[in-house]
Amino acid sequence: MTDPAPHRDGNCLAGPLSEILAVEPTAAWWRCPECARSGPLAELHVYGPEPGLTARCPGCAYVALRLVREERHVWLTLGSGDGAFRFTVA
Ligand SMILES: [Zn+2]
């Protein structure tokens, strides 16, 4: 596979991500790609049970994010797509 464009590696995201991951997450603004509703993350409808939580748009039930908590990791999927980020936690 050829790389179509010059790029940097993921280390360049460390600064921007450390800024957003250090703030109060419930105040984060979210916009639904399905129905265009927008509002703070705190308004999402969250379904469980833990350790797997799914947050859905209150307007159309589109999946905003999925979060799975394990003993030492948190898996985070943004939106309805596949794939997940794994964060190591204490
Ligand atoms: Zn929606």
PDB file of the backbone (N, CA, C, O) and the ligand in Angstrom, with CONECT records:
HET     ZN  A 101       1
ATOM      1  N   MET A   1       0.846  -1.186   0.000  1.00  0.00           N
ATOM      2  CA  MET A   1       0.000   0.000   0.000  1.00  0.00           C
ATOM      3  C   MET A   1       0.887   1.242   0.000  1.00  0.00           C
ATOM      4  O   MET A   1       1.798   1.372   0.817  1.00  0.00           O
ATOM      5  N   THR A   2       0.609   2.130  -0.910  1.00  0.00           N
ATOM      6  CA  THR A   2       1.379   3.366  -0.956  1.00  0.00           C
ATOM      7  C   THR A   2       0.685   4.441  -0.130  1.00  0.00           C
ATOM      8  O   THR A   2      -0.542   4.512  -0.067  1.00  0.00           O
ATOM      9  N   ASP A   3       1.482   5.251   0.482  1.00  0.00           N
ATOM     10  CA  ASP A   3       0.950   6.330   1.308  1.00  0.00           C
ATOM     11  C   ASP A   3       0.626   7.513   0.400  1.00  0.00           C
ATOM     12  O   ASP A   3       1.531   8.045  -0.244  1.00  0.00           O
ATOM     13  N   PRO A   4      -0.638   7.942   0.325  1.00  0.00           N
ATOM     14  CA  PRO A   4      -1.029   8.983  -0.626  1.00  0.00           C
ATOM     15  C   PRO A   4      -0.595  10.391  -0.246  1.00  0.00           C
ATOM     16  O   PRO A   4      -0.581  11.278  -1.099  1.00  0.00           O
ATOM     17  N   ALA A   5      -0.243  10.612   1.006  1.00  0.00           N
ATOM     18  CA  ALA A   5       0.089  11.975   1.412  1.00  0.00           C
ATOM     19  C   ALA A   5       1.133  11.957   2.518  1.00  0.00           C
ATOM     20  O   ALA A   5       1.205  11.006   3.296  1.00  0.00           O
ATOM     21  N   PRO A   6       1.931  12.998   2.585  1.00  0.00           N
ATOM     22  CA  PRO A   6       2.867  13.085   3.694  1.00  0.00           C
ATOM     23  C   PRO A   6       2.097  13.113   5.014  1.00  0.00           C
ATOM     24  O   PRO A   6       0.999  13.665   5.099  1.00  0.00           O
ATOM     25  N   HIS A   7       2.687  12.515   6.028  1.00  0.00           N
ATOM     26  CA  HIS A   7       2.001  12.495   7.312  1.00  0.00           C
ATOM     27  C   HIS A   7       3.019  12.475   8.448  1.00  0.00           C
ATOM     28  O   HIS A   7       4.207  12.222   8.249  1.00  0.00           O
ATOM     29  N   ARG A   8       2.510  12.751   9.636  1.00  0.00           N
ATOM     30  CA  ARG A   8       3.299  12.618  10.855  1.00  0.00           C
ATOM     31  C   ARG A   8       2.759  11.434  11.631  1.00  0.00           C
ATOM     32  O   ARG A   8       1.654  10.969  11.354  1.00  0.00           O
ATOM     33  N   ASP A   9       3.519  10.936  12.603  1.00  0.00           N
ATOM     34  CA  ASP A   9       2.987   9.832  13.397  1.00  0.00           C
ATOM     35  C   ASP A   9       2.089  10.365  14.504  1.00  0.00           C
ATOM     36  O   ASP A   9       1.983  11.575  14.708  1.00  0.00           O
ATOM     37  N   GLY A  10       1.443   9.443  15.215  1.00  0.00           N
ATOM     38  CA  GLY A  10       0.452   9.810  16.219  1.00  0.00           C
ATOM     39  C   GLY A  10       0.996  10.578  17.399  1.00  0.00           C
ATOM     40  O   GLY A  10       0.222  11.140  18.174  1.00  0.00           O
ATOM     41  N   ASN A  11       2.305  10.619  17.559  1.00  0.00           N
ATOM     42  CA  ASN A  11       2.871  11.382  18.682  1.00  0.00           C
ATOM     43  C   ASN A  11       2.496  12.861  18.620  1.00  0.00           C
ATOM     44  O   ASN A  11       2.464  13.529  19.653  1.00  0.00           O
ATOM     45  N   CYS A  12       2.214  13.377  17.438  1.00  0.00           N
ATOM     46  CA  CYS A  12       1.860  14.798  17.323  1.00  0.00           C
ATOM     47  C   CYS A  12       0.482  15.091  17.917  1.00  0.00           C
ATOM     48  O   CYS A  12       0.119  16.255  18.088  1.00  0.00           O
ATOM     49  N   LEU A  13      -0.295  14.040  18.235  1.00  0.00           N
ATOM     50  CA  LEU A  13      -1.602  14.238  18.856  1.00  0.00           C
ATOM     51  C   LEU A  13      -1.521  14.355  20.370  1.00  0.00           C
ATOM     52  O   LEU A  13      -2.507  14.707  21.018  1.00  0.00           O
ATOM     53  N   ALA A  14      -0.358  14.064  20.940  1.00  0.00           N
ATOM     54  CA  ALA A  14      -0.218  14.057  22.398  1.00  0.00           C
ATOM     55  C   ALA A  14      -0.614  15.408  23.014  1.00  0.00           C
ATOM     56  O   ALA A  14      -1.342  15.433  24.006  1.00  0.00           O
ATOM     57  N   GLY A  15      -0.163  16.494  22.463  1.00  0.00           N
ATOM     58  CA  GLY A  15      -0.476  17.810  23.015  1.00  0.00           C
ATOM     59  C   GLY A  15      -1.965  18.127  22.941  1.00  0.00           C
ATOM     60  O   GLY A  15      -2.582  18.413  23.967  1.00  0.00           O
ATOM     61  N   PRO A  16      -2.559  18.082  21.735  1.00  0.00           N
ATOM     62  CA  PRO A  16      -3.985  18.390  21.637  1.00  0.00           C
ATOM     63  C   PRO A  16      -4.865  17.450  22.448  1.00  0.00           C
ATOM     64  O   PRO A  16      -5.836  17.892  23.062  1.00  0.00           O
ATOM     65  N   LEU A  17      -4.540  16.153  22.460  1.00  0.00           N
ATOM     66  CA  LEU A  17      -5.372  15.212  23.218  1.00  0.00           C
ATOM     67  C   LEU A  17      -5.217  15.406  24.718  1.00  0.00           C
ATOM     68  O   LEU A  17      -6.187  15.250  25.460  1.00  0.00           O
ATOM     69  N   SER A  18      -4.029  15.741  25.174  1.00  0.00           N
ATOM     70  CA  SER A  18      -3.856  15.951  26.618  1.00  0.00           C
ATOM     71  C   SER A  18      -4.674  17.155  27.087  1.00  0.00           C
ATOM     72  O   SER A  18      -5.107  17.201  28.239  1.00  0.00           O
ATOM     73  N   GLU A  19      -4.884  18.129  26.199  1.00  0.00           N
ATOM     74  CA  GLU A  19      -5.722  19.277  26.561  1.00  0.00           C
ATOM     75  C   GLU A  19      -7.187  18.872  26.728  1.00  0.00           C
ATOM     76  O   GLU A  19      -7.829  19.279  27.697  1.00  0.00           O
ATOM     77  N   ILE A  20      -7.722  18.081  25.805  1.00  0.00           N
ATOM     78  CA  ILE A  20      -9.149  17.752  25.877  1.00  0.00           C
ATOM     79  C   ILE A  20      -9.430  16.642  26.870  1.00  0.00           C
ATOM     80  O   ILE A  20     -10.527  16.582  27.424  1.00  0.00           O
ATOM     81  N   LEU A  21      -8.461  15.755  27.113  1.00  0.00           N
ATOM     82  CA  LEU A  21      -8.699  14.663  28.056  1.00  0.00           C
ATOM     83  C   LEU A  21      -8.560  15.111  29.497  1.00  0.00           C
ATOM     84  O   LEU A  21      -8.875  14.345  30.407  1.00  0.00           O
ATOM     85  N   ALA A  22      -8.102  16.316  29.727  1.00  0.00           N
ATOM     86  CA  ALA A  22      -7.901  16.812  31.085  1.00  0.00           C
ATOM     87  C   ALA A  22      -9.049  17.698  31.562  1.00  0.00           C
ATOM     88  O   ALA A  22      -9.013  18.183  32.693  1.00  0.00           O
ATOM     89  N   VAL A  23     -10.060  17.920  30.735  1.00  0.00           N
ATOM     90  CA  VAL A  23     -11.167  18.791  31.130  1.00  0.00           C
ATOM     91  C   VAL A  23     -12.371  17.964  31.558  1.00  0.00           C
ATOM     92  O   VAL A  23     -12.403  16.750  31.360  1.00  0.00           O
ATOM     93  N   GLU A  24     -13.357  18.626  32.145  1.00  0.00           N
ATOM     94  CA  GLU A  24     -14.585  17.959  32.577  1.00  0.00           C
ATOM     95  C   GLU A  24     -15.312  17.390  31.350  1.00  0.00           C
ATOM     96  O   GLU A  24     -15.793  18.161  30.519  1.00  0.00           O
ATOM     97  N   PRO A  25     -15.403  16.074  31.218  1.00  0.00           N
ATOM     98  CA  PRO A  25     -15.951  15.496  29.992  1.00  0.00           C
ATOM     99  C   PRO A  25     -17.437  15.734  29.786  1.00  0.00           C
ATOM    100  O   PRO A  25     -17.887  15.790  28.642  1.00  0.00           O
ATOM    101  N   THR A  26     -18.219  15.877  30.860  1.00  0.00           N
ATOM    102  CA  THR A  26     -19.666  16.040  30.666  1.00  0.00           C
ATOM    103  C   THR A  26     -20.029  17.367  30.012  1.00  0.00           C
ATOM    104  O   THR A  26     -21.140  17.535  29.509  1.00  0.00           O
ATOM    105  N   ALA A  27     -19.089  18.310  30.021  1.00  0.00           N
ATOM    106  CA  ALA A  27     -19.337  19.608  29.389  1.00  0.00           C
ATOM    107  C   ALA A  27     -18.986  19.593  27.906  1.00  0.00           C
ATOM    108  O   ALA A  27     -19.270  20.554  27.190  1.00  0.00           O
ATOM    109  N   ALA A  28     -18.374  18.515  27.445  1.00  0.00           N
ATOM    110  CA  ALA A  28     -17.999  18.447  26.027  1.00  0.00           C
ATOM    111  C   ALA A  28     -19.246  18.542  25.157  1.00  0.00           C
ATOM    112  O   ALA A  28     -20.283  17.966  25.485  1.00  0.00           O
ATOM    113  N   TRP A  29     -19.146  19.252  24.074  1.00  0.00           N
ATOM    114  CA  TRP A  29     -20.254  19.452  23.147  1.00  0.00           C
ATOM    115  C   TRP A  29     -20.241  18.350  22.121  1.00  0.00           C
ATOM    116  O   TRP A  29     -19.180  17.979  21.617  1.00  0.00           O
ATOM    117  N   TRP A  30     -21.392  17.826  21.807  1.00  0.00           N
ATOM    118  CA  TRP A  30     -21.490  16.745  20.836  1.00  0.00           C
ATOM    119  C   TRP A  30     -22.545  17.086  19.804  1.00  0.00           C
ATOM    120  O   TRP A  30     -23.585  17.655  20.134  1.00  0.00           O
ATOM    121  N   ARG A  31     -22.279  16.739  18.562  1.00  0.00           N
ATOM    122  CA  ARG A  31     -23.248  16.961  17.486  1.00  0.00           C
ATOM    123  C   ARG A  31     -23.533  15.631  16.817  1.00  0.00           C
ATOM    124  O   ARG A  31     -22.612  14.928  16.401  1.00  0.00           O
ATOM    125  N   CYS A  32     -24.798  15.290  16.716  1.00  0.00           N
ATOM    126  CA  CYS A  32     -25.199  14.014  16.128  1.00  0.00           C
ATOM    127  C   CYS A  32     -25.094  14.083  14.601  1.00  0.00           C
ATOM    128  O   CYS A  32     -25.673  14.979  13.984  1.00  0.00           O
ATOM    129  N   PRO A  33     -24.370  13.157  13.992  1.00  0.00           N
ATOM    130  CA  PRO A  33     -24.270  13.161  12.525  1.00  0.00           C
ATOM    131  C   PRO A  33     -25.537  12.651  11.850  1.00  0.00           C
ATOM    132  O   PRO A  33     -25.710  12.821  10.643  1.00  0.00           O
ATOM    133  N   GLU A  34     -26.412  12.033  12.612  1.00  0.00           N
ATOM    134  CA  GLU A  34     -27.631  11.461  12.028  1.00  0.00           C
ATOM    135  C   GLU A  34     -28.783  12.474  11.999  1.00  0.00           C
ATOM    136  O   GLU A  34     -29.413  12.662  10.958  1.00  0.00           O
ATOM    137  N   CYS A  35     -29.062  13.134  13.145  1.00  0.00           N
ATOM    138  CA  CYS A  35     -30.214  14.043  13.210  1.00  0.00           C
ATOM    139  C   CYS A  35     -29.811  15.502  13.433  1.00  0.00           C
ATOM    140  O   CYS A  35     -30.670  16.382  13.494  1.00  0.00           O
ATOM    141  N   ALA A  36     -28.509  15.758  13.555  1.00  0.00           N
ATOM    142  CA  ALA A  36     -27.956  17.109  13.709  1.00  0.00           C
ATOM    143  C   ALA A  36     -28.255  17.742  15.060  1.00  0.00           C
ATOM    144  O   ALA A  36     -27.937  18.914  15.266  1.00  0.00           O
ATOM    145  N   ARG A  37     -28.855  17.003  15.983  1.00  0.00           N
ATOM    146  CA  ARG A  37     -29.061  17.535  17.331  1.00  0.00           C
ATOM    147  C   ARG A  37     -27.695  17.766  17.965  1.00  0.00           C
ATOM    148  O   ARG A  37     -26.751  17.021  17.705  1.00  0.00           O
ATOM    149  N   SER A  38     -27.592  18.791  18.790  1.00  0.00           N
ATOM    150  CA  SER A  38     -26.335  19.038  19.476  1.00  0.00           C
ATOM    151  C   SER A  38     -26.616  19.406  20.922  1.00  0.00           C
ATOM    152  O   SER A  38     -27.697  19.885  21.262  1.00  0.00           O
ATOM    153  N   GLY A  39     -25.626  19.173  21.758  1.00  0.00           N
ATOM    154  CA  GLY A  39     -25.761  19.480  23.167  1.00  0.00           C
ATOM    155  C   GLY A  39     -24.590  18.901  23.924  1.00  0.00           C
ATOM    156  O   GLY A  39     -23.722  18.251  23.342  1.00  0.00           O
ATOM    157  N   PRO A  40     -24.566  19.138  25.229  1.00  0.00           N
ATOM    158  CA  PRO A  40     -23.458  18.623  26.023  1.00  0.00           C
ATOM    159  C   PRO A  40     -23.535  17.106  26.179  1.00  0.00           C
ATOM    160  O   PRO A  40     -24.609  16.509  26.110  1.00  0.00           O
ATOM    161  N   LEU A  41     -22.390  16.513  26.386  1.00  0.00           N
ATOM    162  CA  LEU A  41     -22.298  15.067  26.572  1.00  0.00           C
ATOM    163  C   LEU A  41     -23.207  14.591  27.692  1.00  0.00           C
ATOM    164  O   LEU A  41     -23.717  13.471  27.649  1.00  0.00           O
ATOM    165  N   ALA A  42     -23.413  15.444  28.705  1.00  0.00           N
ATOM    166  CA  ALA A  42     -24.248  15.073  29.846  1.00  0.00           C
ATOM    167  C   ALA A  42     -25.688  14.773  29.445  1.00  0.00           C
ATOM    168  O   ALA A  42     -26.392  14.103  30.200  1.00  0.00           O
ATOM    169  N   GLU A  43     -26.155  15.240  28.291  1.00  0.00           N
ATOM    170  CA  GLU A  43     -27.531  14.995  27.852  1.00  0.00           C
ATOM    171  C   GLU A  43     -27.714  13.680  27.107  1.00  0.00           C
ATOM    172  O   GLU A  43     -28.845  13.290  26.816  1.00  0.00           O
ATOM    173  N   LEU A  44     -26.624  12.992  26.795  1.00  0.00           N
ATOM    174  CA  LEU A  44     -26.738  11.719  26.089  1.00  0.00           C
ATOM    175  C   LEU A  44     -27.448  10.694  26.966  1.00  0.00           C
ATOM    176  O   LEU A  44     -27.386  10.783  28.192  1.00  0.00           O
ATOM    177  N   HIS A  45     -28.107   9.740  26.365  1.00  0.00           N
ATOM    178  CA  HIS A  45     -28.765   8.657  27.096  1.00  0.00           C
ATOM    179  C   HIS A  45     -27.785   7.492  27.171  1.00  0.00           C
ATOM    180  O   HIS A  45     -27.298   7.020  26.144  1.00  0.00           O
ATOM    181  N   VAL A  46     -27.499   7.033  28.373  1.00  0.00           N
ATOM    182  CA  VAL A  46     -26.470   6.013  28.582  1.00  0.00           C
ATOM    183  C   VAL A  46     -27.124   4.712  29.019  1.00  0.00           C
ATOM    184  O   VAL A  46     -27.955   4.677  29.926  1.00  0.00           O
ATOM    185  N   TYR A  47     -26.721   3.646  28.342  1.00  0.00           N
ATOM    186  CA  TYR A  47     -27.255   2.311  28.614  1.00  0.00           C
ATOM    187  C   TYR A  47     -26.125   1.393  29.035  1.00  0.00           C
ATOM    188  O   TYR A  47     -25.002   1.510  28.544  1.00  0.00           O
ATOM    189  N   GLY A  48     -26.422   0.489  29.936  1.00  0.00           N
ATOM    190  CA  GLY A  48     -25.425  -0.427  30.449  1.00  0.00           C
ATOM    191  C   GLY A  48     -25.836  -1.851  30.217  1.00  0.00           C
ATOM    192  O   GLY A  48     -26.525  -2.135  29.237  1.00  0.00           O
ATOM    193  N   PRO A  49     -25.440  -2.757  31.077  1.00  0.00           N
ATOM    194  CA  PRO A  49     -24.807  -2.466  32.370  1.00  0.00           C
ATOM    195  C   PRO A  49     -23.298  -2.327  32.230  1.00  0.00           C
ATOM    196  O   PRO A  49     -22.704  -2.734  31.232  1.00  0.00           O
ATOM    197  N   GLU A  50     -22.691  -1.734  33.271  1.00  0.00           N
ATOM    198  CA  GLU A  50     -21.238  -1.682  33.315  1.00  0.00           C
ATOM    199  C   GLU A  50     -20.712  -3.108  33.350  1.00  0.00           C
ATOM    200  O   GLU A  50     -21.408  -3.977  33.874  1.00  0.00           O
ATOM    201  N   PRO A  51     -19.551  -3.398  32.837  1.00  0.00           N
ATOM    202  CA  PRO A  51     -18.529  -2.435  32.455  1.00  0.00           C
ATOM    203  C   PRO A  51     -18.689  -1.865  31.050  1.00  0.00           C
ATOM    204  O   PRO A  51     -17.874  -1.043  30.632  1.00  0.00           O
ATOM    205  N   GLY A  52     -19.721  -2.280  30.308  1.00  0.00           N
ATOM    206  CA  GLY A  52     -19.894  -1.757  28.968  1.00  0.00           C
ATOM    207  C   GLY A  52     -21.012  -0.729  28.934  1.00  0.00           C
ATOM    208  O   GLY A  52     -22.159  -1.054  29.240  1.00  0.00           O
ATOM    209  N   LEU A  53     -20.696   0.503  28.568  1.00  0.00           N
ATOM    210  CA  LEU A  53     -21.697   1.568  28.508  1.00  0.00           C
ATOM    211  C   LEU A  53     -21.799   2.080  27.080  1.00  0.00           C
ATOM    212  O   LEU A  53     -20.797   2.251  26.386  1.00  0.00           O
ATOM    213  N   THR A  54     -23.032   2.319  26.660  1.00  0.00           N
ATOM    214  CA  THR A  54     -23.280   2.886  25.342  1.00  0.00           C
ATOM    215  C   THR A  54     -24.041   4.190  25.517  1.00  0.00           C
ATOM    216  O   THR A  54     -25.101   4.208  26.142  1.00  0.00           O
ATOM    217  N   ALA A  55     -23.521   5.268  24.979  1.00  0.00           N
ATOM    218  CA  ALA A  55     -24.175   6.579  25.047  1.00  0.00           C
ATOM    219  C   ALA A  55     -24.805   6.873  23.694  1.00  0.00           C
ATOM    220  O   ALA A  55     -24.145   6.823  22.656  1.00  0.00           O
ATOM    221  N   ARG A  56     -26.102   7.181  23.731  1.00  0.00           N
ATOM    222  CA  ARG A  56     -26.854   7.406  22.495  1.00  0.00           C
ATOM    223  C   ARG A  56     -27.438   8.814  22.440  1.00  0.00           C
ATOM    224  O   ARG A  56     -27.692   9.443  23.467  1.00  0.00           O
ATOM    225  N   CYS A  57     -27.641   9.284  21.231  1.00  0.00           N
ATOM    226  CA  CYS A  57     -28.279  10.576  21.000  1.00  0.00           C
ATOM    227  C   CYS A  57     -29.697  10.535  21.580  1.00  0.00           C
ATOM    228  O   CYS A  57     -30.435   9.586  21.312  1.00  0.00           O
ATOM    229  N   PRO A  58     -30.094  11.537  22.366  1.00  0.00           N
ATOM    230  CA  PRO A  58     -31.450  11.559  22.903  1.00  0.00           C
ATOM    231  C   PRO A  58     -32.509  11.820  21.835  1.00  0.00           C
ATOM    232  O   PRO A  58     -33.698  11.612  22.078  1.00  0.00           O
ATOM    233  N   GLY A  59     -32.095  12.266  20.676  1.00  0.00           N
ATOM    234  CA  GLY A  59     -33.061  12.563  19.624  1.00  0.00           C
ATOM    235  C   GLY A  59     -33.349  11.396  18.703  1.00  0.00           C
ATOM    236  O   GLY A  59     -34.486  11.216  18.267  1.00  0.00           O
ATOM    237  N   CYS A  60     -32.328  10.593  18.399  1.00  0.00           N
ATOM    238  CA  CYS A  60     -32.517   9.529  17.400  1.00  0.00           C
ATOM    239  C   CYS A  60     -31.863   8.211  17.773  1.00  0.00           C
ATOM    240  O   CYS A  60     -31.937   7.253  17.004  1.00  0.00           O
ATOM    241  N   ALA A  61     -31.224   8.138  18.932  1.00  0.00           N
ATOM    242  CA  ALA A  61     -30.593   6.906  19.432  1.00  0.00           C
ATOM    243  C   ALA A  61     -29.311   6.532  18.689  1.00  0.00           C
ATOM    244  O   ALA A  61     -28.790   5.434  18.885  1.00  0.00           O
ATOM    245  N   TYR A  62     -28.803   7.409  17.855  1.00  0.00           N
ATOM    246  CA  TYR A  62     -27.517   7.148  17.208  1.00  0.00           C
ATOM    247  C   TYR A  62     -26.454   6.939  18.295  1.00  0.00           C
ATOM    248  O   TYR A  62     -26.462   7.637  19.309  1.00  0.00           O
ATOM    249  N   VAL A  63     -25.549   5.992  18.088  1.00  0.00           N
ATOM    250  CA  VAL A  63     -24.515   5.724  19.083  1.00  0.00           C
ATOM    251  C   VAL A  63     -23.441   6.815  19.025  1.00  0.00           C
ATOM    252  O   VAL A  63     -22.751   6.985  18.020  1.00  0.00           O
ATOM    253  N   ALA A  64     -23.327   7.544  20.134  1.00  0.00           N
ATOM    254  CA  ALA A  64     -22.318   8.597  20.224  1.00  0.00           C
ATOM    255  C   ALA A  64     -20.979   8.025  20.636  1.00  0.00           C
ATOM    256  O   ALA A  64     -19.937   8.403  20.099  1.00  0.00           O
ATOM    257  N   LEU A  65     -21.010   7.114  21.590  1.00  0.00           N
ATOM    258  CA  LEU A  65     -19.769   6.466  22.019  1.00  0.00           C
ATOM    259  C   LEU A  65     -20.078   5.200  22.788  1.00  0.00           C
ATOM    260  O   LEU A  65     -21.172   5.004  23.319  1.00  0.00           O
ATOM    261  N   ARG A  66     -19.062   4.348  22.826  1.00  0.00           N
ATOM    262  CA  ARG A  66     -19.111   3.141  23.649  1.00  0.00           C
ATOM    263  C   ARG A  66     -17.877   3.140  24.518  1.00  0.00           C
ATOM    264  O   ARG A  66     -16.789   3.504  24.072  1.00  0.00           O
ATOM    265  N   LEU A  67     -18.049   2.730  25.764  1.00  0.00           N
ATOM    266  CA  LEU A  67     -16.948   2.701  26.710  1.00  0.00           C
ATOM    267  C   LEU A  67     -17.009   1.393  27.490  1.00  0.00           C
ATOM    268  O   LEU A  67     -18.041   1.046  28.063  1.00  0.00           O
ATOM    269  N   VAL A  68     -15.910   0.688  27.503  1.00  0.00           N
ATOM    270  CA  VAL A  68     -15.827  -0.574  28.252  1.00  0.00           C
ATOM    271  C   VAL A  68     -14.678  -0.455  29.246  1.00  0.00           C
ATOM    272  O   VAL A  68     -13.533  -0.187  28.885  1.00  0.00           O
ATOM    273  N   ARG A  69     -15.029  -0.663  30.506  1.00  0.00           N
ATOM    274  CA  ARG A  69     -14.027  -0.555  31.576  1.00  0.00           C
ATOM    275  C   ARG A  69     -13.574  -1.944  31.979  1.00  0.00           C
ATOM    276  O   ARG A  69     -14.386  -2.785  32.364  1.00  0.00           O
ATOM    277  N   GLU A  70     -12.271  -2.181  31.889  1.00  0.00           N
ATOM    278  CA  GLU A  70     -11.655  -3.403  32.383  1.00  0.00           C
ATOM    279  C   GLU A  70     -10.795  -3.035  33.576  1.00  0.00           C
ATOM    280  O   GLU A  70     -10.689  -1.861  33.932  1.00  0.00           O
ATOM    281  N   GLU A  71     -10.184  -4.029  34.192  1.00  0.00           N
ATOM    282  CA  GLU A  71      -9.415  -3.762  35.401  1.00  0.00           C
ATOM    283  C   GLU A  71      -8.330  -2.708  35.186  1.00  0.00           C
ATOM    284  O   GLU A  71      -8.179  -1.804  36.006  1.00  0.00           O
ATOM    285  N   ARG A  72      -7.593  -2.813  34.117  1.00  0.00           N
ATOM    286  CA  ARG A  72      -6.489  -1.882  33.892  1.00  0.00           C
ATOM    287  C   ARG A  72      -6.634  -1.070  32.606  1.00  0.00           C
ATOM    288  O   ARG A  72      -5.750  -0.287  32.259  1.00  0.00           O
ATOM    289  N   HIS A  73      -7.746  -1.257  31.903  1.00  0.00           N
ATOM    290  CA  HIS A  73      -7.911  -0.565  30.627  1.00  0.00           C
ATOM    291  C   HIS A  73      -9.314  -0.003  30.475  1.00  0.00           C
ATOM    292  O   HIS A  73     -10.271  -0.485  31.081  1.00  0.00           O
ATOM    293  N   VAL A  74      -9.404   1.010  29.664  1.00  0.00           N
ATOM    294  CA  VAL A  74     -10.694   1.529  29.209  1.00  0.00           C
ATOM    295  C   VAL A  74     -10.654   1.526  27.685  1.00  0.00           C
ATOM    296  O   VAL A  74      -9.744   2.080  27.068  1.00  0.00           O
ATOM    297  N   TRP A  75     -11.653   0.895  27.100  1.00  0.00           N
ATOM    298  CA  TRP A  75     -11.792   0.877  25.649  1.00  0.00           C
ATOM    299  C   TRP A  75     -12.808   1.940  25.268  1.00  0.00           C
ATOM    300  O   TRP A  75     -13.887   2.006  25.858  1.00  0.00           O
ATOM    301  N   LEU A  76     -12.480   2.762  24.300  1.00  0.00           N
ATOM    302  CA  LEU A  76     -13.351   3.856  23.889  1.00  0.00           C
ATOM    303  C   LEU A  76     -13.545   3.824  22.381  1.00  0.00           C
ATOM    304  O   LEU A  76     -12.584   3.861  21.613  1.00  0.00           O
ATOM    305  N   THR A  77     -14.805   3.755  21.973  1.00  0.00           N
ATOM    306  CA  THR A  77     -15.164   3.861  20.560  1.00  0.00           C
ATOM    307  C   THR A  77     -15.987   5.125  20.394  1.00  0.00           C
ATOM    308  O   THR A  77     -16.976   5.321  21.101  1.00  0.00           O
ATOM    309  N   LEU A  78     -15.597   5.964  19.486  1.00  0.00           N
ATOM    310  CA  LEU A  78     -16.340   7.192  19.221  1.00  0.00           C
ATOM    311  C   LEU A  78     -17.237   6.965  18.012  1.00  0.00           C
ATOM    312  O   LEU A  78     -16.770   6.512  16.966  1.00  0.00           O
ATOM    313  N   GLY A  79     -18.508   7.275  18.148  1.00  0.00           N
ATOM    314  CA  GLY A  79     -19.451   7.091  17.065  1.00  0.00           C
ATOM    315  C   GLY A  79     -19.863   5.639  16.921  1.00  0.00           C
ATOM    316  O   GLY A  79     -19.613   4.822  17.808  1.00  0.00           O
ATOM    317  N   SER A  80     -20.492   5.324  15.806  1.00  0.00           N
ATOM    318  CA  SER A  80     -21.049   4.000  15.591  1.00  0.00           C
ATOM    319  C   SER A  80     -20.119   3.062  14.839  1.00  0.00           C
ATOM    320  O   SER A  80     -20.502   1.941  14.501  1.00  0.00           O
ATOM    321  N   GLY A  81     -18.919   3.508  14.580  1.00  0.00           N
ATOM    322  CA  GLY A  81     -18.017   2.702  13.788  1.00  0.00           C
ATOM    323  C   GLY A  81     -17.348   1.595  14.549  1.00  0.00           C
ATOM    324  O   GLY A  81     -17.575   1.407  15.744  1.00  0.00           O
ATOM    325  N   ASP A  82     -16.522   0.867  13.839  1.00  0.00           N
ATOM    326  CA  ASP A  82     -15.735  -0.190  14.445  1.00  0.00           C
ATOM    327  C   ASP A  82     -14.432   0.414  14.961  1.00  0.00           C
ATOM    328  O   ASP A  82     -14.115   1.579  14.724  1.00  0.00           O
ATOM    329  N   GLY A  83     -13.690  -0.436  15.679  1.00  0.00           N
ATOM    330  CA  GLY A  83     -12.401   0.009  16.187  1.00  0.00           C
ATOM    331  C   GLY A  83     -12.577   0.713  17.518  1.00  0.00           C
ATOM    332  O   GLY A  83     -13.651   1.227  17.831  1.00  0.00           O
ATOM    333  N   ALA A  84     -11.508   0.727  18.291  1.00  0.00           N
ATOM    334  CA  ALA A  84     -11.582   1.335  19.612  1.00  0.00           C
ATOM    335  C   ALA A  84     -10.192   1.778  20.043  1.00  0.00           C
ATOM    336  O   ALA A  84      -9.174   1.236  19.611  1.00  0.00           O
ATOM    337  N   PHE A  85     -10.189   2.780  20.906  1.00  0.00           N
ATOM    338  CA  PHE A  85      -8.939   3.198  21.539  1.00  0.00           C
ATOM    339  C   PHE A  85      -8.870   2.505  22.898  1.00  0.00           C
ATOM    340  O   PHE A  85      -9.864   2.446  23.622  1.00  0.00           O
ATOM    341  N   ARG A  86      -7.706   1.986  23.237  1.00  0.00           N
ATOM    342  CA  ARG A  86      -7.516   1.371  24.558  1.00  0.00           C
ATOM    343  C   ARG A  86      -6.606   2.267  25.384  1.00  0.00           C
ATOM    344  O   ARG A  86      -5.465   2.528  25.003  1.00  0.00           O
ATOM    345  N   PHE A  87      -7.114   2.732  26.505  1.00  0.00           N
ATOM    346  CA  PHE A  87      -6.336   3.554  27.433  1.00  0.00           C
ATOM    347  C   PHE A  87      -5.964   2.692  28.623  1.00  0.00           C
ATOM    348  O   PHE A  87      -6.809   1.978  29.163  1.00  0.00           O
ATOM    349  N   THR A  88      -4.706   2.752  29.035  1.00  0.00           N
ATOM    350  CA  THR A  88      -4.279   2.065  30.243  1.00  0.00           C
ATOM    351  C   THR A  88      -4.510   2.988  31.423  1.00  0.00           C
ATOM    352  O   THR A  88      -4.069   4.137  31.414  1.00  0.00           O
ATOM    353  N   VAL A  89      -5.201   2.490  32.438  1.00  0.00           N
ATOM    354  CA  VAL A  89      -5.524   3.299  33.606  1.00  0.00           C
ATOM    355  C   VAL A  89      -4.988   2.620  34.866  1.00  0.00           C
ATOM    356  O   VAL A  89      -4.701   1.422  34.870  1.00  0.00           O
ATOM    357  N   ALA A  90      -4.864   3.381  35.896  1.00  0.00           N
ATOM    358  CA  ALA A  90      -4.320   2.844  37.154  1.00  0.00           C
ATOM    359  C   ALA A  90      -5.341   1.999  37.855  1.00  0.00           C
ATOM    360  O   ALA A  90      -5.067   1.462  38.928  1.00  0.00           O
TER     361      ALA A  90
HETATM  362 ZN    ZN A 101     -29.386  12.078  16.723  1.00  0.00          ZN2+
END
